[in-house]
Amino acid sequence: MLSPSAAPAPHILIGPIPQCRSHNAFEDNTTDLRVGVWDSTPYERHDRPHKLYELMHLIEGNVILRAPDGTSLTINTGDTVFVPRGAPCAWKSTRYVRKFYAVK
């Protein structure tokens, strides 16, 4: 079961606040590793430094990650991508998204 989780901060959003849910299937307090599932209604946000190291695998939907220089990466259902902590990127999804994540 997924539980409601925090949406991105309103000041970085472009448009309405999304509805987000998540479930940590595994947590290790010694290493701060969390593995689980997250989903969200569509949203767009300005770029900001990524807060964690994240390996994500899209189960459903697609996302465009855009760097400040204008380059972008489209992540589709079935794709896996690693986003390093501190990497500046914007997020845009135009439909429901569900992903597996491993963050630290």
Protein Blocks (a to p, Z undefined) as FASTA:
>chain_A
ZZddddddfklpgcjddddddddfbdcfknopacdddddddddddddddfbdcddddfbd
cdddddfkopacdddehiacdddehiacddddfbdcddddddZZ
